[in-house]
Amino acid sequence: MRRWTILLLFFVCSVKGWTQENAFPYPEIPVSLTDEKARLAYTLEHFWENYDFRNSSQTNHQIGEQGFVDFANLMAYADSATCAKAAGIFAEGVISSEQRLNFFEELARHYLENPQSPLRNDMVYCHLLRAFPASPQRQFLIHQLSLNQPGMMSADCSFVDAEGNRQRLYALQGQYVLLVFFDPQCEHCQEQMPQIQNEPVLKKTSGLKVVYIDTNLNPDVMKVFYLPALPSLYLLDAHKRVVVKDGSLQQIVSQLNVLLP
């Protein structure tokens, strides 16, 4: 919770000047709340109460975007029940206007789903999507985002590996298994794959099995793994429990240095 404490100090300093033009109106936390979890819950549940959702000016949109970034960042530190409640309160201010809903839903997609975003968080994104009006598209995305979360058992599937051998995921042997999903025709894959294949930690780490899966040869894997961008890396333990979902090479290397020093 240390980072949340730092963010809280920022909000305490910011709230005194929230009436200033172009500043997001952060909620003021009662001094009687001393427990960090309670302060976080209060902040999230009251985060939007001073923000004017009806103001459609460009300036207010910019203020709203900054507020959304901070709101999403804080939700990552809260428990599921607090996130769900905060998302519901937020949605109440958003859904009365289709234009407003589209604006904030696009922010959620940009910051929480984009693999390149430092705020990416599938579970926070799911809470927001569940709070928005139900639609087939949102329900499908919620299902996809919920697949293979860290700590869950990975989905099992059969696939043809880079050597042309048909394998089954649950039959793979190794203390840890790294799945590398790629498309050889993808420009980003062409840039990233040599770096992945030549990474010393992946080549030399004992107990690690690296499997390359071409999504063109194995389109069915995309039914059980959410792959918003390629290449996509999943680290599993020996029991095929997800350790890292769709992580960067740097995240995988850092995790392996801890797990298999």
ZIKA-V771533 format. One record per pair of residues at least 24 apart in sequence whose C-alpha atoms are under 7 Angstrom apart, sorted by the first residue. I is the first residue (numbers start at 0). GAP is how many residues later the second one is. If there is no record, write none. Layout:
i={I	I}
gap={GAP	GAP}
This chain:
i={3	3	21	21	22	23	23	24	24	40	43	43	44	44	47	52	52	72	74	75	82	83	86	86	86	87	90	90	114	143	144	146	146	146	147	147	148	148	149	149	149	149	150	150	150	151	151	152	152	152	153	153	153	154	156	158	159	159	160	160	160	161	161	161	169	173	173	173	173	174	174	174	174	175	175	175	175	175	175	176	176	176	176	176	176	177	177	177	177	177	177	177	178	178	178	178	178	178	179	179	179	179	179	179	179	180	180	180	180	180	180	180	180	181	181	181	181	181	181	182	182	182	182	188	188	195	200}
gap={70	73	37	41	40	39	43	25	26	41	27	42	41	44	42	40	41	46	49	48	44	43	40	41	44	43	40	41	114	82	81	77	78	79	77	94	93	96	92	93	94	95	90	91	92	89	90	87	88	89	86	87	88	69	64	59	57	58	50	51	52	50	51	52	70	33	34	35	64	32	33	62	63	31	32	33	60	61	62	31	32	33	58	59	60	31	32	33	55	56	57	58	31	32	33	54	55	56	31	32	33	51	52	53	54	31	32	33	34	49	50	51	52	31	32	33	48	49	50	31	32	33	47	41	42	53	52}
